[in-house]
Amino acid sequence: MIQLTRLNHAAFYLNADLIEFIEKTPETVLTTVNGWKVRVEETPEQVVERVVEYRRRVWPYEERQGQVAGGR
């Protein structure tokens, strides 16, 4: 889960695996795999960085290396 901020300044958590598209329209609009659209204060770049950080936390480097090296 990543923390984001709605345009009304309310913080919320979103399952990062549900994000399908990120658009800049002038605000950032996230479209989820189930078709929901969420407008957030963060830039697309900030959203991507939070997703990357989240995935690094839940899938440690050593395990990622084992996946590649082990051919799983």
C-alpha positions in Angstrom: 0.0 0.0 0.0 1.2 3.5 -0.7 0.0 6.7 0.9 -1.4 9.4 -1.4 -3.3 12.6 -0.9 -6.6 13.5 -2.5 -7.2 17.0 -3.9 -9.1 17.8 -0.8 -5.9 17.1 1.2 -7.2 13.9 2.7 -4.6 11.2 3.0 -5.5 7.6 1.9 -3.7 4.3 1.1 -4.0 2.6 -2.3 -2.9 -0.9 -3.2 0.0 -0.1 -5.6 -0.7 -3.3 -7.5 -4.1 -1.9 -8.6 -2.7 1.1 -10.5 -3.0 0.6 -14.3 -2.5 4.1 -15.6 -1.1 7.4 -14.3 -2.1 10.6 -16.2 -1.2 14.3 -15.8 -4.2 16.4 -16.7 -3.2 19.1 -15.0 -3.7 17.1 -11.7 -2.5 13.5 -11.5 -5.2 11.0 -12.3 -4.7 7.3 -11.3 -6.8 4.7 -13.1 -7.1 1.3 -11.3 -7.4 -2.1 -12.9 -11.1 -2.1 -12.0 -11.7 1.3 -13.7 -11.8 3.6 -10.7 -10.3 7.0 -11.2 -8.6 8.9 -8.4 -7.2 12.4 -8.5 -4.2 13.0 -6.3 -1.9 15.9 -5.3 1.3 14.0 -6.0 3.0 14.2 -9.4 3.1 11.1 -11.6 6.8 10.9 -10.8 6.1 10.9 -7.0 3.5 8.2 -7.4 6.0 6.0 -9.4 8.7 6.6 -6.8 6.3 5.5 -4.0 5.4 2.3 -5.9 9.1 1.5 -6.4 9.8 2.1 -2.7 6.8 -0.1 -1.8 7.9 -2.9 -4.1 11.5 -2.8 -2.7 10.1 -3.2 0.8 7.8 -6.1 0.1 10.2 -7.9 -2.3 13.8 -7.6 -0.9 16.8 -7.3 -3.2 18.1 -10.7 -2.3 14.8 -12.4 -3.2 14.7 -10.4 -6.5 18.2 -11.6 -7.3 17.3 -15.2 -6.5 14.3 -15.0 -8.8 16.6 -13.9 -11.7 19.5 -16.3 -10.9 17.3 -19.2 -10.0 15.2 -18.9 -13.1 11.9 -19.1 -11.3 
